[in-house]
Every structure is written in C-alpha cells, then in structure tokens.
Amino acid sequence: MLNCLVQDRKQISLEEMALLAQHGDENILNQLLQDYQPFIKKTVSSVCKHYINDSDDEFSIGLIAFHDSILKFDESKGASLLSFAEVIIKRRVIDYLRSNNKYKDLSFDGGINEDESSLTFENTLSVEEYNRNIDNEKRKDEINRFANLLQTFGLKFKDLIKHSPKHEDARINAIQVAKTLVNDPELLHYLNEKKRLPIKMLESKVNVSRKTLERNRKYIIAIALIISLDFVYLREYVKGRLSQ
C-alpha cells in the first residue's frame, strides 16, 4: 500500500515490504525474490563452502526458504527480516544436504526450534536496533489498522496499487483533492458516512474533471483517510506533498 501512495519503494523498509507481500502484493514479493538473490547465494554458499549459482539445487532451496521467510516473518519476535531469513535458509539447506547424504557432519545452532516463526534475537540486539524494532512494530500495527479501515470502504492494498496515479503531477493533484475533502466538514462527513467519494460535490470545489476524480477515486479516499486520522507513520510518506 505504501508504495502505491508515493510510488517510491526506496522509502519503505524491507520489513514493511514483507508486510505488503503478506497482504497479497505479489509484485513486491517477486521484486524481493529478485533483488535479494545475491544475499541468498551468499548465505547458501556459506553453508556449502563453495560458490552457488542459479542452476544449483541448493540455490533453489535457498530461494524457496527466502520466499517462506518473507511470508512467515513477524517483527514482534525481535529479528530483522534478513536475520530471520538467514537462519531459515541455512537450516533448509543443511536439511537438504543431509537428506541427500551430503556433508552429514553439518550442524547449525541458530537458536531455532520446530516453529520457525518463534525465532527470537533479543539477546543479540543492540539498544539502537531494539528501539528501531519497537518503532517498526508500531508502524506495522498502523498498517494493519489502515488495512482494516480500507476494508470498510471496500478497498484493498492491491486495489490501491493498481489504481494509484502513475505520474507525479497526477499524484500531487489527487492529494490536493484529498486535502480539500478533509478540510470541508460536509465532504468529510459524506465520505465517512457513505463510505464513498462525494464526486459530484467535489467537482464544484476543485479544478479537476469528473473523469479524473472517478479514475483516482480509490487513491483520493486512501489519502483522505491518512491525513484526517491518526496515521502518524503513513502520513510521513505524503507529508512532503501535503505542503505543496
């Protein structure tokens, strides 16, 4: 959802992207699997003690493990996604090598039990990283809360990604429309009461065509909800444009 608001994934943390993937964003999931192949190869190679390439079975095992790590990741357990993924990848590769009678003497004590989702790394986290994880947990809770609110408007994250304005000027115009809506008590009441955009009423108050309002309807609703309610973290992603 966040990338659909600003169309700039560089502003989104890896853990936030994992959350979006868990909410069904296959584009982000596939992008993560593509972008982190060097990390996967490095992690697998550290177990196998030799270079791993795309054609090796061990790489496929690592790729699947990274995929599963994204979908199983839980920030509340205290680990970063890469720390969590590294443990899972190493365990899966070792299990694979053992099952195929390779490197039988391999062992790995990564503090992992049968429930991979219960991994904890609190004992090794620095104070700074711990505080950052607390902040990320709050951000995750806010994203979940926003996702639930969107459902009351018949919207989903994937809808917003699909219908987000493609060009920067179009996004700025849509945000200005959202600001106009939020600053007008009658329009805001209509939005919250009817759970839909008051297009006809907006048309007389903004310099935007009805066709454009309808095309960007979902994006405008999302922005209006963010800036009218207490979504502190989400508002950070659009605050630069709010002053324009």
Salt bridges, closest charged atoms under 4 A:
GLU16 OE2 - ARG139 NE 2.68
ASP54 OD1 - LYS41 NZ 2.62
GLU58 OE2 - LYS102 NZ 3.59
ASP68 OD1 - HIS67 ND1 3.29
ASP68 OD2 - ARG92 NH1 3.00
ASP74 OD1 - LYS140 NZ 3.27
GLU86 OE2 - LYS90 NZ 3.11
ASP95 OD2 - ARG91 NE 3.73
GLU114 OE1 - ARG91 NH2 3.72
GLU116 OE1 - LYS72 NZ 3.17
GLU116 OE1 - ARG92 NH2 3.26
GLU128 OE2 - ARG132 NH1 3.88
ASP135 OD2 - ARG139 NH2 3.22
GLU168 OE1 - ARG171 NH2 2.76
GLU168 OE2 - ARG241 NE 2.80
ASP184 OD2 - LYS205 NZ 3.38
GLU203 OE1 - ARG210 NH1 3.32
GLU214 OE2 - ARG210 NE 3.25
ASP230 OD1 - ARG145 NH1 3.26
GLU236 OE1 - LYS239 NZ 2.99
